[in-house]
Amino acid sequence: MRSLDAVIIVLYLLAMPALGLLLSGRQRSSTDYFLGNRSLPWWAVCFSVVATETSTLTVVSVPGVAYLGTFGFLQLALGYLVGRIVVALVLLPRYFSGNLVSAYAYLGQRFGGGLQGVASVTFLITRLLADGVRLFLTALTIKVVLASMGVTIDFRLIIIALSLFTVIYTYLGGIRAVVWVDAIQMMIYVGGALLAIGVLASKLPEGWLGSVADAGKFQLFDFAANPLTGQYAFVTAIVGGAVLSMASHGADQLIVQRLLACRNLRDGQRALIGSGVVVFLQFALFLLVGSMLWAFHRGASPASLGMSGPDELFPTFIVEQLPVGLAGLLIAGILAAAMSTLSSSLNSLSTSTVSDLYQRFTRREPEDATILRQGRLWTLVWAAVFVGFASLFSGTTTPVVELGLGITGYTYGALLGAFLLGLLVRRATQVDAVIAFVVTVAVMAFVILVPRFPANGKEVALAFPWYTPLGVAVTLLVGGLLATRHRRPAQRPEPPLASEAEAA
């Protein structure tokens, strides 16, 4: 391995925990630890949201999407922006008015502690599996890159090392450290992508831009694809992307917690809507990388280049074409995308465990110092569990990208549907909501695993952007029908423990 690249990677791994601790300050209370004392600037939270939802799947896979296809992936990003606007105007005001720590505390206030617990456990399992996939993919990517540089290392050691460096600043600095380091890490991987574009531009012949345009690579809208099976068909991407974003940014504690760390509702709305704009530009950046790689390889298939798939295109270019130093920076960018997601997951898992489960079901009224200790303890516990879960995927035969996209399809519809049921159906009770929740998860498991539709001479599954809208529809249908049994609006459950309100 080239020594300068190795030095850059090591310096990055050492600098991130140090910067996190330096910028976070001392955590004096559970509100400091979980919400940064509700004092974080909106622009930092905006960048943290973007970094949190950007994983190695984005950095490695999105260029491959453009290489094999077009810019149609950006239709999803447009849908994401629409969904965030809805969340900012509909759900976020309710979270701020309730002075909440966890998104699922709203379900507790509306329906009762039972549904709050069900939603929290569902979130914990979903986040653990989905981000376990992302951590596994990062380890595999780094392993392949290091192997091409002459360094052989087991992917499990990479998983352990990434988790160790990430848990240091997450454990000690809480969400304040996570947000600031996320913002820095976003700058690193975006800067790396810009440098890669610069190097690619220097290696491409004159007229490459026209060749890419003539090949239709810059096509944004796709009105011809089958909406049922085409992931980037216009209606599928816009509608499915909007509802998916409503779930991921309005019903997933991973993102909601960052927004609640803003100074007020207006700042939270700025951070959320701003993140939609930044994500659109970020996707466009990585799609441009893929289009330039297509021009660089003159449209050759990945197989003809000796690659097993399009996900190898960008990492191979980093190793073989970037000069010494820049390759190390790009590898640091891949690590940054992974660590930002992992740190955010650890912090949100800890918060939900303490706020939604520990305090609610132990019926204790602990001192704030005890809540803070529990938060740090569960950060360590979830870090250890993450290492185990990420290692489990080593034997899978399913493409990792499909795993990452499919896992949330089982649960996001039920999670968002529960929130919308509480808002739209006044007569719905906790029993109605729990039954609808469970039925939805079962229905989505069937939809994802069983039905197949003809497309291009083969049988394919329903396009993944439809998973969340379908899940929401099932939840509202089942919950709404069950609610017709009641003549009056459901009564609100008893208020939470005093300690829960103080922690919020």
C-alpha positions in Angstrom: 0.0 0.0 0.0 1.3 3.5 -0.9 2.5 5.1 2.3 0.9 8.5 1.8 -2.5 6.9 1.3 -2.1 4.9 4.4 -1.1 8.0 6.4 -4.2 9.9 5.2 -6.5 7.0 6.2 -4.9 6.7 9.7 -5.0 10.4 10.2 -8.6 10.5 9.3 -9.5 7.6 11.7 -7.7 9.4 14.5 -9.0 12.9 13.7 -12.7 12.1 13.7 -13.0 11.0 17.4 -10.7 13.9 18.4 -12.8 16.5 16.5 -16.0 15.0 17.8 -14.9 15.3 21.4 -13.4 18.8 20.9 -16.6 20.2 19.3 -19.1 18.5 21.5 -18.1 19.9 24.9 -19.1 18.3 28.2 -22.4 16.4 28.4 -24.0 17.6 31.6 -27.5 16.2 31.2 -29.5 13.7 29.2 -30.9 16.6 27.1 -27.3 17.5 26.2 -26.5 13.9 25.3 -29.7 13.1 23.3 -30.6 16.5 21.9 -27.5 18.7 22.2 -29.6 20.9 24.6 -31.8 21.8 21.6 -29.2 24.4 20.5 -27.6 23.1 17.3 -27.5 25.4 14.3 -29.9 24.3 11.5 -27.2 24.2 8.8 -25.1 21.7 10.8 -28.2 19.6 11.4 -29.0 19.8 7.7 -25.5 18.4 6.8 -25.8 15.8 9.5 -29.1 14.6 8.1 -27.5 14.3 4.6 -24.5 12.5 6.0 -26.7 10.2 8.0 -28.7 9.0 5.0 -25.6 8.8 2.8 -23.9 5.4 3.2 -21.4 3.5 1.2 -24.4 2.3 -0.8 -24.6 5.9 -2.1 -20.9 6.5 -2.8 -20.3 3.1 -4.4 -23.6 2.2 -6.0 -25.0 5.5 -7.4 -22.2 5.9 -9.9 -22.9 2.4 -11.1 -26.6 3.4 -11.6 -25.6 6.1 -14.0 -23.0 3.9 -15.8 -25.6 1.4 -16.7 -28.5 3.8 -17.1 -29.4 7.5 -16.9 -29.9 10.4 -14.5 -33.4 9.0 -13.9 -32.4 8.2 -10.3 -32.8 12.0 -9.6 -36.6 11.5 -9.9 -36.4 9.7 -6.6 -34.6 12.7 -5.1 -37.4 15.0 -6.3 -39.8 12.8 -4.6 -37.7 12.8 -1.5 -37.9 16.6 -1.5 -41.7 16.6 -1.7 -41.9 14.1 1.2 -39.6 16.3 3.4 -41.8 19.3 2.8 -44.9 17.4 3.9 -43.0 16.2 7.1 -41.8 19.7 7.8 -45.3 21.1 7.6 -47.4 18.3 9.2 -45.4 16.1 11.5 -42.5 18.3 12.7 -44.8 20.9 14.4 -46.4 18.1 16.5 -43.0 16.8 17.6 -41.8 20.3 18.7 -45.0 21.2 20.4 -44.8 18.0 22.4 -41.2 18.8 23.5 -40.3 15.2 22.6 -37.1 13.3 22.6 -38.3 10.4 20.5 -40.7 10.4 17.5 -42.5 7.4 19.0 -43.4 9.3 22.1 -46.0 11.0 19.9 -47.6 7.6 19.4 -47.5 7.1 23.1 -49.3 10.3 23.7 -51.9 9.6 21.0 -52.5 5.8 21.5 -50.6 4.6 24.5 -47.4 3.0 25.7 -48.1 -0.3 24.0 -47.9 1.1 20.4 -45.0 3.3 21.4 -43.1 0.2 22.5 -44.1 -1.8 19.3 -42.9 1.1 17.1 -39.7 1.5 19.0 -38.8 -2.2 18.9 -39.6 -2.2 15.1 -37.3 0.8 14.7 -34.5 -0.9 16.6 -34.7 -4.1 14.5 -35.0 -2.2 11.2 -32.2 0.1 11.9 -29.9 -2.7 13.2 -30.5 -4.8 10.0 -30.4 -2.0 7.5 -27.3 -0.3 8.8 -25.7 -3.7 9.5 -25.9 -4.2 5.7 -24.3 -0.8 5.1 -21.5 -1.6 7.6 -20.9 -4.9 5.9 -20.8 -3.4 2.5 -18.3 -0.8 3.7 -16.1 -3.5 5.1 -16.2 -5.5 1.9 -15.4 -2.4 -0.2 -12.5 -1.4 2.0 -11.2 -5.0 1.9 -11.2 -5.1 -1.9 -9.5 -1.7 -2.2 -6.8 -2.6 0.3 -6.3 -6.0 -1.4 -5.6 -4.2 -4.7 -3.0 -2.2 -2.8 -1.3 -5.3 -1.5 -2.9 -5.3 2.0 -4.9 -8.4 3.0 -7.2 -8.0 6.0 -10.3 -9.9 7.2 -13.5 -7.9 6.7 -14.5 -8.6 10.3 -11.5 -6.7 11.6 -12.5 -3.7 9.4 -16.0 -3.9 10.9 -14.5 -3.9 14.4 -12.1 -1.0 13.7 -14.8 1.2 12.1 -17.2 0.5 15.1 -14.4 1.2 17.6 -13.4 4.6 16.2 -17.0 5.6 15.8 -18.2 4.6 19.2 -15.5 6.7 20.9 -17.0 10.1 20.0 -20.6 8.8 20.0 -20.3 7.4 23.5 -18.6 10.5 25.0 -19.9 13.4 23.0 -23.6 12.4 22.3 -25.5 13.9 19.5 -23.6 17.1 19.5 -20.4 15.2 18.6 -22.3 13.1 16.0 -23.8 16.1 14.3 -20.6 18.1 14.0 -18.5 15.1 12.9 -21.3 14.2 10.4 -21.0 17.7 8.8 -17.2 17.3 8.5 -17.6 13.8 7.0 -20.0 15.1 4.4 -17.4 17.6 3.3 -14.8 14.9 3.1 -16.8 12.5 0.8 -18.2 15.3 -1.3 -14.8 16.8 -1.7 -13.5 13.4 -2.7 -16.1 13.1 -5.3 -15.2 16.5 -6.7 -11.6 15.6 -6.9 -12.5 12.4 -8.7 -14.5 14.4 -11.2 -11.4 16.6 -11.7 -9.1 13.7 -12.3 -11.7 12.1 -14.7 -12.1 15.3 -16.7 -8.3 15.4 -17.2 -8.3 11.9 -18.6 -11.2 12.2 -20.9 -10.9 13.3 -24.6 -12.5 16.4 -25.9 -16.1 16.0 -26.8 -16.8 13.5 -24.1 -19.7 15.6 -22.7 -21.4 15.5 -26.1 -20.9 11.7 -26.4 -22.5 11.2 -22.9 -25.4 13.4 -23.8 -25.9 11.7 -27.2 -26.0 8.3 -25.4 -29.0 9.7 -23.3 -27.1 9.5 -20.1 -28.4 12.8 -18.9 -32.1 11.9 -19.3 -33.9 12.8 -16.1 -37.6 11.8 -16.6 -38.7 8.3 -17.6 -42.3 8.2 -18.7 -42.0 4.9 -20.6 -41.0 2.5 -17.9 -43.6 0.2 -16.3 -44.7 1.9 -13.1 -45.1 -1.4 -11.3 -41.7 -2.8 -12.0 -39.6 0.2 -13.1 -37.8 1.6 -10.0 -37.2 4.9 -11.8 -40.5 5.3 -13.7 -41.7 8.8 -13.2 -44.9 8.1 -11.2 -43.1 5.4 -9.2 -40.1 7.6 -8.3 -42.0 10.8 -7.4 -44.9 9.2 -5.5 -42.9 6.3 -4.0 -40.0 8.6 -3.2 -42.2 11.2 -1.5 -43.9 8.6 0.8 -40.6 6.8 1.5 -39.0 10.1 2.5 -42.0 10.9 4.8 -41.3 7.6 6.5 -37.5 7.9 6.7 -37.6 11.5 7.8 -40.8 11.7 9.7 -41.2 8.3 11.4 -37.6 7.1 11.8 -35.9 8.2 15.0 -32.6 8.2 13.1 -33.5 11.5 11.4 -36.2 12.9 13.7 -33.7 13.1 16.6 -31.4 15.4 14.6 -34.3 17.7 13.7 -35.4 17.9 17.4 -31.8 19.1 18.3 -32.5 22.3 16.4 -33.2 25.5 18.4 -36.8 25.8 17.3 -39.4 24.5 14.8 -38.4 27.0 12.1 -34.8 25.8 12.2 -35.9 22.2 12.2 -38.0 22.9 9.0 -35.0 24.7 7.4 -32.7 21.7 8.2 -35.2 19.2 6.8 -36.1 20.9 3.6 -32.6 22.1 3.0 -31.4 18.5 3.3 -33.7 17.6 0.4 -32.0 20.1 -1.8 -28.5 19.0 -0.8 -29.3 15.4 -1.3 -30.6 16.2 -4.8 -27.3 17.9 -5.6 -25.3 15.1 -4.0 -27.0 12.4 -6.1 -26.4 14.5 -9.2 -22.7 14.7 -8.3 -22.3 10.9 -7.9 -24.4 10.3 -11.1 -22.0 12.6 -12.9 -19.1 10.5 -11.7 -20.8 7.4 -13.1 -21.4 9.1 -16.5 -17.8 10.2 -16.7 -16.7 6.6 -15.8 -18.9 5.4 -18.7 -17.1 7.8 -21.1 -13.7 6.8 -19.6 -14.4 3.1 -20.3 -16.1 3.9 -23.6 -19.3 2.2 -22.5 -17.8 -1.2 -21.9 -19.7 -3.5 -19.7 -18.4 -4.1 -16.2 -18.0 -7.8 -17.0 -15.7 -7.0 -20.0 -13.6 -4.9 -17.7 -13.1 -7.9 -15.4 -15.5 -6.7 -12.8 -18.3 -8.7 -11.1 -20.7 -5.7 -11.2 -21.1 -1.9 -11.5 -20.4 -1.4 -7.8 -16.7 -2.1 -8.5 -16.4 0.7 -11.1 -15.7 3.6 -8.7 -13.5 1.8 -6.2 -11.4 0.3 -9.0 -11.0 3.8 -10.5 -9.9 5.1 -7.1 -7.2 2.4 -6.8 -5.9 2.3 -10.3 -6.3 5.9 -11.6 -6.0 8.3 -8.8 -2.6 9.7 -7.9 -1.0 9.0 -4.5 -2.7 10.9 -1.7 -6.0 11.4 -3.6 -6.7 7.6 -3.4 -6.3 7.8 0.4 -8.6 10.8 0.5 -11.3 8.9 -1.5 -11.0 5.9 0.8 -11.4 8.2 3.7 -14.6 9.5 2.0 -16.0 6.0 1.8 -15.2 5.6 5.5 -16.8 8.9 6.3 -20.0 7.9 4.6 -20.1 4.7 6.7 -19.1 6.2 10.0 -21.6 9.1 9.8 -24.4 6.5 9.3 -23.1 4.3 12.1 -22.7 7.0 14.6 -26.2 8.4 14.0 -27.6 4.9 14.3 -25.9 4.3 17.6 -27.1 7.5 19.0 -30.7 7.1 17.9 -30.8 3.5 19.0 -29.6 4.5 22.4 -32.1 7.3 22.6 -35.1 5.2 21.6 -34.1 2.4 24.0 -33.9 4.7 27.0 -36.8 7.0 26.1 -39.3 4.5 24.6 -38.5 1.3 26.5 -36.4 1.8 29.6 -38.3 4.7 31.1 -41.7 3.7 29.8 -41.8 0.1 30.9 -39.7 0.1 34.0 -42.1 2.7 35.4 -39.2 4.3 37.2 -38.5 7.9 37.8 -34.7 8.0 37.7 -32.5 11.0 38.2 -31.2 12.7 35.1 -27.7 11.4 35.8 -29.1 7.8 35.6 -30.7 8.5 32.3 -27.4 9.9 31.0 -25.6 6.8 32.2 -28.2 4.5 30.6 -27.8 6.4 27.3 -24.0 5.8 27.2 -24.4 2.2 28.3 -26.8 1.4 25.5 -24.5 3.2 23.0 -21.9 0.6 23.9 -24.4 -2.3 23.8 -25.7 -1.4 20.4 -22.1 -1.0 19.0 -21.3 -4.5 20.1 -24.6 -5.8 18.6 -23.8 -4.0 15.3 -20.5 -5.8 14.9 -22.3 -9.1 15.3 -25.1 -8.3 12.9 -22.8 -6.9 10.2 -20.8 -10.1 10.3 -23.9 -12.2 9.8 -24.3 -11.0 6.2 -21.0 -12.6 5.1 -22.9 -15.7 3.9 -25.7 -14.0 2.0 -26.2 -14.7 -1.7 -28.5 -11.7 -2.2 -26.9 -8.6 -3.6 -26.1 -6.2 -0.8 -27.8 -3.2 -2.4 -31.1 -5.2 -2.6 -30.8 -6.1 1.0 -30.3 -2.5 2.0 -33.3 -1.3 0.0 -35.5 -4.2 1.0 -35.2 -4.3 4.8 -37.0 -1.0 5.4 -39.7 -2.1 3.0 -41.1 -4.4 5.6 -41.6 -1.8 8.3 -41.6 1.8 7.0 -45.2 1.6 5.8 -46.4 0.4 9.2 -44.4 3.1 11.0 -45.6 6.0 8.9 -49.1 4.5 8.7 -49.3 4.5 12.5 -48.5 8.2 12.7 -51.0 9.0 9.9 -53.7 6.8 11.5 -53.3 8.9 14.7 -53.6 12.1 12.8 -56.4 11.2 10.4 -58.7 8.7 12.2 -59.8 10.2 15.5 -61.7 7.1 16.6 -58.7 4.7 16.2 -57.6 3.2 19.5 -54.3 1.6 20.5 -55.7 -1.9 19.8 -56.8 -0.8 16.3 -53.4 0.7 15.6 -51.4 -2.3 16.9 -53.5 -4.8 14.9 -53.1 -2.6 11.8 -49.4 -2.4 12.4 -48.9 -6.2 12.7 -51.1 -6.9 9.7 -49.1 -4.4 7.6 -45.8 -6.0 8.4 -47.2 -9.4 7.5 -48.7 -8.1 4.2 -45.5 -6.4 3.2 -43.5 -9.5 3.9 -45.8 -11.4 1.5 -45.6 -8.6 -1.2 -41.8 -8.4 -1.1 -41.2 -12.1 -1.1 -44.0 -13.6 -3.3 -45.6 -11.7 -6.1 -43.7 -11.4 -9.4 -44.5 -9.3 -12.5 -43.4 -9.8 -16.1 -40.8 -7.3 -17.3 -38.3 -7.6 -20.2 -38.9 -11.3 -20.5 -38.4 -12.2 -16.9 -40.3 -12.2 -13.6 -39.4 -9.3 -11.2 -40.7 -8.0 -7.9 -42.7 -4.9 -7.3 -40.5 -1.8 -7.7 -39.2 -1.0 -4.2 -40.5 2.7 -4.1 -44.0 1.2 -3.9 -43.3 -0.7 -0.7 -43.8 2.2 1.7 -47.0 3.7 0.0 -48.5 0.2 0.0 -47.7 -0.3 3.6 -49.2 3.0 4.6 -52.4 2.2 2.6 -52.8 -1.2 4.4 -52.3 0.4 7.8 -54.8 3.1 7.2 -57.3 0.7 5.6 -57.1 -1.9 8.4 -56.9 0.7 11.2 -59.7 2.7 9.7 -62.0 -0.3 9.3 -61.4 -1.3 12.9 -62.0 2.2 14.1 -65.6 2.1 12.7 -66.5 -0.1 15.7 -66.2 2.9 18.0 -68.8 5.7 18.1 -66.7 8.3 19.7 -63.1 9.6 19.3 -60.5 7.6 21.2 -59.6 8.9 24.6 -56.1 10.0 25.2 -54.0 7.7 27.4 -52.7 8.7 30.8 -49.9 11.3 30.6 -46.3 9.9 30.8 -44.2 9.8 34.0 -42.9 13.1 35.2 -39.4 11.8 34.6 -40.2 11.2 30.9 -41.4 14.8 30.5 -38.3 16.1 32.2 -36.1 14.0 29.9 -37.9 15.3 26.9 
